[in-house]
Amino acid sequence: MTGAVPELPSGLVVQQSFPRPRPTTNPYLVMLRDAVGAVPGVEVRTFSWKGALLGRYDVFHVHWPEILVSGRSPLKALLRQALTVALVAKLAATRTPIVRTEHNLELPSGISRRERVLLRWIERRTTLWVRLNDETPEHPDALGALIPHGHYVDWFSRWPWPARETGRVSYFGFIRRYKGVDGLVRAFRGVRGDDRRLHAAGKPSTPELAKGLEELAADDPRVSLDLRFLDDEALIDTVRRAELVVLPYREMHNSGGVLTALSLGRPVLVPANEVNARLADEVGADWVRQYSDELGSGDVERALEAASRLSEDARPDLSARDWDRAGEAHVAAYRRAIAAVRGRASGSGRRARS
């Protein structure tokens, strides 16, 4: 590049890819908006197509880009895909960097070829990738920033927290095939003791999945199901009344569910992998129990026994995940991305592809 490199803006306008939060919005996004917006000189805008296409801003931060290119009908999907093409073209023309938080490692399954092409295009145009943990691979052709997923302690502090019930196991969250809730019900049916109970709460992704769980739970009176979307109060009740939370995902990389349980002071039983091993090292093995291969009844029994030894007022150390740190780290990442796109050196990081 030749000529003078323009100075970075003293103020910073960040366009997020999510709309104005609603009651069902992931709290992570709300807390990110607030944490970034609390940094002096930074303005955060939530998403609308008009604002994204016509507005002026310094950086575009995308989380789940598949939301941009999908729709409830083929016509709506096609319209959004056309708008996405216009948006990415605008970002290129105005030298506005894309910053992407890598919540998932793979593209969603079951998407169309057109959606896949557009998502790969957005990936190639991404200047900086935000990784939520050390096990997420870096992108050699782009900048990167490691910013741990923030906790939810402050978010949930506005509601009362019920006490735990001895022997109670809970699952919470959306119920999808890969989350393994059917395997949890099967494993729990082999858990010994009439005083042990399992409560699985969350909205299934399909009626068939709901029916299958109801059939699995039908002949064990210790198992209860609440197959609906959980608002914050219902979620807190589900987690806090448990002695142990089990999240038996068949695939687990970045799980806000684990941090939700820990933020509410409840230990978790999760699949053994490097991400969960690092989290156990961070907050303590008493709080993050792991199992190998398929979840079994013995895994649940041993984790329950360990959980019973934690005092009711015990809390894991989540100080490394304070949102003040996360907000400042995101702003620093935004500025690195802007500098890279404008041709300025950005510390020791690699030049991004633009």
Sequence and secondary structure as in RCSB ss.txt:
>XXXX:A:sequence
MTGAVPELPSGLVVQQSFPRPRPTTNPYLVMLRDAVGAVPGVEVRTFSWKGALLGRYDVFHVHWPEILVSGRSPL
KALLRQALTVALVAKLAATRTPIVRTEHNLELPSGISRRERVLLRWIERRTTLWVRLNDETPEHPDALGALIPHG
HYVDWFSRWPWPARETGRVSYFGFIRRYKGVDGLVRAFRGVRGDDRRLHAAGKPSTPELAKGLEELAADDPRVSL
DLRFLDDEALIDTVRRAELVVLPYREMHNSGGVLTALSLGRPVLVPANEVNARLADEVGADWVRQYSDELGSGDV
ERALEAASRLSEDARPDLSARDWDRAGEAHVAAYRRAIAAVRGRASGSGRRARS
>XXXX:A:secstr
  S      SSEEEEESS S  TTS HHHHHHHHHHHTSTTEEEE   HHHHHH   SEEEES THHHH  SSHH
HHHHHHHHHHHHHHHHHHTT  EEEE S SS  TT  HHHHHHHHHHHHHEEEEEESSTTS   TTSEEEE    
  HHHHTTS      TTEEEEES B GGG HHHHHHHHHT   TT EEEEES BSSHHHHHHHHHHHTT TTEEE
E S   HHHHHHHHHT SEEE   SS SS HHHHHHHHTT  EEEE  HHHHHHHHHH TTTEEEE SS  HHHH
HHHHHHHHTS TT     GGG HHHHHHHHHHHHHHHHHHHTT   TTS     
